[in-house]
Amino acid sequence: MPDSPTHLRKVQHNRTLIAALDPATTPYLDWVVTVVFYAALHRIEAWFAGKGLHLEAHTERDDWLSKTKELRRIVWPRYKELEFQRRQARYECIPFERVFVQNHLLPVLDEIEREMQSLA
């Protein structure tokens, strides 16, 4: 299983992809939404890995997120929002409004990152 620094490199890799796709102009907002979710996932996984936990399934991660005191108030609901939107993009083929991605989903990722950084 990846260690914390490996997960953090993946976060940066995903953020680089988001920037390369350019949410302001890309016709691939569904992929921006998907990558935003995975950037959040890896940021959370970095924290868990630092605690010696390696979560292999979304259900296992959900269980830990919902029960971990430090994460359940801010990180858990925001993560679930990004997961829901990722499912909408990948499986429901829902088109996304640029303003929603830029003004809601990207700030949710930033908020998760700030919160996880404050817990480090």
QUICORKA-V155710 format. One record per residue. PHI is phi in radians with two decimals (* if undefined). Layout:
PHI, PHI
//
This chain:
*, -1.14, -1.53, -1.00, -1.05, -1.16, -1.09, -1.15, -1.13, -1.17, -1.02, -1.12, -1.04, -1.16, -1.13, -1.11, -1.14, -1.01, -1.11, -1.14, -1.21, 0.99, -0.95, -1.28, -2.30, -1.15, -1.46, -1.86, -1.08, -1.06, -1.30, -1.05, -1.03, -1.10, -1.22, -1.01, -1.03, -1.23, -1.10, -1.11, -1.00, -1.22, -1.14, -1.18, -1.07, -1.05, -1.14, -1.08, -1.05, -1.11, -1.65, 1.47, -1.79, -2.23, -1.70, -1.75, -2.23, -1.03, -1.15, -1.15, -1.10, -1.00, -1.06, -1.13, -1.08, -1.25, -1.85, -1.48, -0.88, -1.16, -1.89, -1.24, -1.40, -1.89, -1.21, -0.96, -1.14, -1.27, -1.05, -1.11, -1.08, -1.16, -1.11, -1.06, -1.14, -1.09, -1.11, -1.04, -1.21, -1.41, -1.90, -1.74, 0.98, -1.32, -1.32, -1.93, -1.42, -0.96, -1.12, -1.15, -1.12, -1.26, -1.71, -2.15, -1.24, -1.09, -1.12, -1.12, -1.05, -1.04, -1.14, -1.07, -1.10, -1.07, -1.14, -1.14, -1.12, -1.20, -1.57, -1.16
//
